[in-house]
């Protein structure tokens, strides 16, 4: 398809696999509806996935304001889970998407750094979770270097 054919189409396909809600939120953000003003419920356990998806979109389309707000909200969500000693499966799977062996290479590493710090700082809290332990046992939770670092921290606590 040529550039002119794309411009003449009434529907533009973005080919993003992060979900329609995230794409719509990104578009609203681009057209002036601030990320903070959108519909997010801070107590909703699926928002960690949304923050991750919006960060991915911000990274892909180089929207720094979207990336920064998503990273802030993502971090706030992780801190709230740690404080409340409650870990949702969605959070564990989202961390796996960021730090696992099949994680995409992002230009902006800040969300990965946030997830990595969370895992290494709150390892005792996370290690109590059965899903988290099973993903480590399968070798799918972390890339090898982080898995070794994580296990080293646990070993040093013995």
PyMOL commands that set and color helices and strands:
alter all, ss='L'
color gray80, all
select helices_A, chain A and resi 3-8+20-30+35-37+47-60+64-84+89-99+110-121+123-127+130-138+144-157
alter helices_A, ss='H'
color red, helices_A
deselect
rebuild
show_as cartoon
